[in-house]
Amino acid sequence: MAEYKTVDSQEFPRFSGIRTFMRMEYVKTTQDVDFAVVGIPFDSCASYRVGSRFGPSAIRDISSLTKPYNPVLNANIFDYCNGIDYGDVRTVPGYIEDSFDSIQTEMHTLFAGGVVPIAMGGDHSVTLPELRACYETHGQVALIHFDSHYDTWEEYFGKKYNHGTPFRLAANEKIIDTSHSVQVGIRGGLYTREDTQMSPDLGFYVLTAPECHKMGMEEVICRIKERVGDKKAFLTFDIDFLDPAFAPGTGTPEIGGFSTAQALEIIRGLKDLNIVGYDVVEVAPQYDCGNITSFAAANLMTEFMAHLAYRKIKK
């Protein structure tokens, strides 16, 4: 039985208590911990609608509705894993480099301590310092990137740090192995035809949303697994991978996306991969409707936890 686990909702009502993710214990430790939920409330790199700095608090608030047993994977998270809410990384609003340094330092503590971080942003720029910290412990990893946007632009407004640039920077810094990396769900208009080559030119394999819809989710899973192979991987999930009908609460929505059922099917299909870190980003609750975006994010995070329990069962 896990030392660090969630509260039994049949003994303590879901609407009570101080808000932590899934009502897990709030502990700042890496000792005897398998995974840690980490909030990264930072959106100073957003290019249009800001507000994802409030994503972690909104996700935590609604996460009390999630449950620890995953019937599809036949895995009860806390029968096999110790998990905690590690709290939020300290960020400095408007100061990108300082915030990135703080994120990298905190995430390094987790990676180096053998803990799998499950982070929640924040705009998508926060994944760059996460990957820098991951590299310090694990070396180059494959990137599994769910998004409606490439996020491999060279710059925005003449500046290199933006939520549209993190994966060009990660590739150029050689902290990820693009030959084993995949971007899934890309869609929407671009400025020129040449923009479609940004990611392939860096070595990424791209599965656009129209391609995914045409081939079906089972084939998408096969393509991702084939690309990643047995490499260690980091999975990053921009909530705008989902269609705005399922996730309106985000800064740059794109129509033609995926349902929550399709997203769950894909994520569950990746349960056997050697994923050493996860995040969900770009939840902006002020644009949400009925908390459905935050609830989608919270459920995706519990799926990531179920991955870890499943892999322990299979050992």
Salt bridges, closest charged atoms under 4 A:
ASP34 OD1 - LYS312 NZ 2.81
ASP43 OD1 - ARG53 NE 2.74
ASP61 OD1 - ARG19 NE 2.95
ASP85 OD2 - ARG60 NE 2.76
ASP88 OD1 - ARG60 NH1 2.82
GLU106 OE2 - LYS28 NZ 3.70
GLU136 OE1 - HIS108 ND1 2.83
ASP147 OD2 - HIS124 ND1 3.18
ASP147 OD2 - HIS145 NE2 2.82
ASP147 OD1 - HIS149 ND1 3.62
ASP151 OD2 - HIS124 ND1 3.08
GLU173 OE2 - ARG132 NH2 2.73
ASP177 OD2 - LYS231 NZ 3.49
GLU219 OE2 - ARG223 NE 2.80
ASP238 OD2 - HIS124 ND1 3.36
ASP240 OD2 - HIS149 ND1 3.26
GLU254 OE2 - HIS149 NE2 3.06
GLU282 OE2 - HIS163 ND1 2.89
GLU303 OE2 - ARG268 NH2 2.86
